[in-house]
């Protein structure tokens, strides 16, 4: 079913209307974070009628996996994953207890590993690191819909 821009506009949701959060502690599998993201986006599409392409589904799961993995690897204690729909995009936020911002390395095709944040920055519409009274928050947004040619409407293509 094809949807016009005005139909999508009428279905747009106010900030905070659709969100999911979960705390991830020691011993929890990163696959659980990806499952939360997949389930959240499936509900966004089925319940709220917002478009979510297969590419976006995979991209959000990749971003969630990278951010939660980094939080679990470099910060003591639990981390908090929050997914929220805002302005035609899913905002992915991960809080952890380590106040030190991560190093985002310059692209280097010869480097083995440590490309996770490089990828997260590349696929998102935005990326930000915020220091908190305890720890930090890393937030990125991924546009929900592809353009008519099947390309992402983010900045990476």
C-alpha positions in Angstrom: 0.0 0.0 0.0 1.5 3.3 -1.0 1.3 6.2 1.5 1.3 9.8 0.6 3.3 12.4 2.5 0.1 13.9 4.0 -0.9 10.5 5.4 2.5 10.0 7.0 2.3 13.6 8.4 -1.1 12.8 10.0 0.5 9.6 11.5 3.5 11.4 12.9 3.8 11.1 16.6 4.8 13.7 19.2 8.3 13.2 20.8 8.2 10.6 23.6 4.9 9.0 22.4 6.7 5.8 21.3 9.7 4.6 23.2 11.2 1.5 24.8 14.0 1.2 27.4 15.8 -1.6 29.1 18.7 -1.9 31.5 21.4 -4.4 30.5 23.5 -5.9 33.3 26.4 -8.3 33.6 25.8 -11.6 31.9 23.1 -10.5 29.6 23.5 -11.3 25.9 23.9 -8.5 23.4 21.4 -10.4 21.2 18.7 -9.4 23.7 19.4 -5.7 22.9 19.1 -6.4 19.2 15.8 -8.3 19.9 14.5 -5.3 21.8 15.3 -3.0 18.8 13.7 -5.4 16.3 10.6 -5.8 18.4 10.3 -2.1 18.9 10.6 -1.3 15.2 8.2 -4.1 14.3 5.6 -2.5 16.7 6.4 1.0 15.3 5.4 -0.3 11.8 2.5 -2.6 12.7 0.9 -0.6 15.5 1.7 3.0 14.5 1.9 2.6 10.7 5.3 4.3 10.3 7.5 2.9 7.5 10.5 0.9 8.6 12.5 -0.6 5.7 14.5 -3.8 6.0 17.7 -1.8 5.7 16.7 0.4 8.6 15.8 -2.7 10.7 19.3 -4.1 10.2 21.0 -0.8 10.6 19.3 -0.1 14.0 20.1 -3.5 15.2 23.8 -3.0 14.2 23.9 0.4 16.0 22.3 -1.0 19.1 24.7 -3.9 19.1 27.8 -1.6 18.8 26.7 0.9 21.4 25.6 -1.7 24.0 28.7 -3.8 23.4 30.9 -0.7 24.0 29.1 0.3 27.1 29.3 -3.2 28.5 33.0 -3.5 27.6 34.3 -0.2 28.8 32.0 0.8 31.7 31.4 -0.9 35.1 27.9 -1.8 36.0 24.8 -1.8 33.9 23.9 0.3 30.8 20.5 1.7 29.7 19.3 1.4 26.1 16.5 3.7 25.1 14.8 3.7 21.6 12.4 6.6 20.8 10.6 7.7 17.6 11.2 11.4 16.8 10.8 13.3 13.5 10.8 10.3 11.2 13.7 8.6 12.9 14.5 6.3 15.7 16.7 7.8 18.3 19.1 5.2 19.9 20.5 6.3 23.2 22.9 4.3 25.5 23.8 5.5 28.9 26.7 4.0 30.9 28.6 4.8 34.1 31.9 5.7 32.5 32.3 9.5 32.0 35.2 9.1 29.6 34.0 9.8 26.0 34.9 7.1 23.5 37.7 7.7 21.0 36.3 7.9 17.5 39.2 6.9 15.3 39.7 8.2 11.8 38.8 5.8 9.0 41.6 3.4 8.3 40.9 0.4 6.0 44.2 -1.3 7.3 43.1 -1.2 10.9 41.7 -4.5 12.2 38.8 -3.9 14.6 37.7 -0.8 16.4 35.4 0.3 13.5 32.2 0.2 15.5 31.8 3.9 16.4 33.1 4.8 12.9 30.1 2.8 11.5 27.6 4.3 14.0 28.6 7.8 13.1 28.5 7.0 9.3 25.0 5.5 9.2 23.3 8.0 11.5 21.6 11.3 10.8 23.2 12.7 13.9 25.6 11.5 16.7 26.2 13.1 20.1 28.0 12.3 23.3 26.7 14.0 26.5 28.4 13.8 29.8 26.0 13.2 32.7 26.4 13.7 36.4 27.2 10.0 36.5 28.6 8.6 33.2 27.7 9.6 29.7 24.9 9.2 27.1 25.6 8.4 23.5 22.8 9.2 21.1 22.4 8.6 17.3 19.4 8.9 15.0 18.6 6.6 12.1 16.0 7.7 9.6 13.1 5.2 9.4 12.3 5.3 5.7 14.2 4.9 2.5 13.7 7.3 -0.4 11.8 6.1 -3.5 15.0 4.8 -5.0 15.7 2.6 -1.9 18.5 4.7 -0.6 18.8 5.9 3.0 17.8 9.4 3.6 20.6 9.9 6.1 23.9 11.5 5.3 26.0 8.4 4.5 24.9 7.7 1.0 
